[in-house]
Amino acid sequence: MKSINPRMKTLKSLEDTGEDYFTTLLQRGFFQDVTRDYDLGDIISCKMHDLMHDLARRVAGNESKVIELGTGDIDKGPPHHLSFGYRSSSSVIPASLLGHPSSVIPASLLGHPPSVIPASLFQLKSLLTFLSPVGVAGVDELLCGRIISSFSCLRVLDLHHLRIETLPSSIGGLMHLRYLDLSFTDVTQLPASITELQNLQTLKLNSCWKLKVLPADVKKLINLRHLGLYGLDLSLATCLQEWGR
């Protein structure tokens, strides 16, 4: 790849190199509306310029898709990267819906107001990225289990803000997973099988206030580069010391 900044040095970590590229693109107007962390000054969010966004969508084609719930089946070819179009609000699901026989899945399973999402979503066996909507519905664990069992090729799985207390042990079967975000969930412990994710590079557990213990044998996560622990219980200090040995 040809460098867009000739002053970049070659002997840098991937993170530093990525930040250099981002800074250069920011200076050239590709990104805007930057929000920085108050403590460290790190960039935590930004907005892509409208023109660049349109260009990126054109180049990506059907590879990436933002789903607007209730719009029908996924058309124009199966995407590899999937996210949702807006943040969800709280919803309560009647027990009668748990065995819903319809060909569509109630969107309330995703924590959204009444709407529907096509069942064809779970047929995307080659999906690489799943960015979950933010939801607080009480059956999000059912959704979580189905996501993991349906999308075995996932590289990125974002479940932050879902009200889940447990993570299914089947998570260990996502052998290609590189990024897992469980921030702001109600998980109390991680399954031992999570240590089988040997390609995992980023694990975000920020503000998982109910998390009390980390799995043993974490040394198996040989490719882990980033561990988000902001807001965790201090009683995890001993576990973290073992993690770092």
C-alpha positions, 0 to 999 in steps of 0.5 A, spaced: 500 500 500 502 506 498 503 511 503 499 517 503 503 521 508 511 520 506 513 522 512 510 516 516 516 511 518 515 504 517 517 501 524 511 503 527 505 499 530 499 497 527 495 502 531 500 508 530 500 507 523 493 507 523 492 513 527 497 516 522 493 515 516 486 517 520 490 524 522 492 525 515 485 523 512 482 528 517 486 534 515 484 533 508 477 533 510 475 526 509 472 526 516 469 532 521 465 533 527 470 529 531 469 528 539 475 527 543 476 523 550 476 528 555 482 525 559 486 523 554 484 527 548 483 521 544 478 521 538 472 517 540 467 518 534 467 522 528 463 523 522 465 522 515 464 527 510 457 527 506 461 526 499 466 521 502 460 517 505 457 517 498 463 515 495 464 509 500 457 507 499 458 506 491 465 503 492 462 498 497 456 496 493 453 490 496 458 488 501 456 493 506 449 494 508 445 498 513 438 495 515 432 499 516 427 495 520 421 494 517 423 495 510 422 487 507 427 482 505 435 484 504 435 485 497 441 486 492 445 481 494 447 478 501 452 483 504 458 481 508 458 487 513 451 489 517 449 494 521 442 497 523 440 504 521 438 507 528 439 506 535 433 502 539 429 504 545 426 500 550 421 495 549 417 490 553 416 483 549 409 479 551 411 472 553 406 470 547 411 472 542 417 468 544 414 462 540 412 467 534 410 462 528 411 468 523 416 468 517 419 474 520 422 475 527 419 481 531 424 487 531 422 487 539 427 481 539 432 487 537 430 492 542 426 496 537 419 499 537 414 495 533 417 493 527 419 487 523 426 484 521 426 479 515 428 472 517 432 472 511 437 475 515 439 469 519 441 466 512 447 470 511 452 465 512 458 469 510 457 475 514 463 478 517 461 484 521 455 484 525 453 491 529 448 490 533 442 495 535 442 498 542 437 495 545 434 493 552 429 488 551 429 482 556 430 477 550 436 479 547 440 473 550 436 469 545 438 474 539 445 473 541 445 466 541 442 466 534 447 470 532 453 466 534 450 460 531 448 463 525 454 467 523 460 462 524 464 466 519 464 473 523 470 477 524 467 483 528 461 482 533 458 488 537 453 486 542 454 493 546 448 495 550 444 489 550 441 487 556 444 480 556 447 476 563 450 470 560 454 469 553 453 462 550 459 457 550 458 457 543 462 463 542 468 459 542 466 456 535 467 463 532 474 461 530 475 467 525 473 473 530 477 478 531 473 484 535 468 483 540 464 488 544 460 486 550 461 493 553 455 496 557 452 489 558 450 485 564 454 479 563 456 476 570 462 472 567 465 470 561 464 463 558 471 459 559 470 457 551 472 465 550 479 463 551 478 459 544 478 465 540 485 465 538 484 470 533 481 475 537 485 482 537 480 486 541 475 485 547 471 490 550 468 490 557 467 497 558 462 498 564 460 491 565 459 493 572 456 486 574 462 482 571 466 479 577 471 474 574 475 473 568 476 466 565 482 462 567 487 460 562 486 467 558 493 466 556 490 462 550 488 469 547 495 469 544 493 475 539 489 479 544 492 487 543 486 491 546 482 490 552 477 495 554 476 495 562 474 502 563 469 502 569 470 494 571 469 492 578 476 493 582 475 486 585 478 484 578 485 486 579 487 479 581 485 476 575 488 482 571 494 481 574 494 473 572 492 476 565 498 480 564 503 474 566 
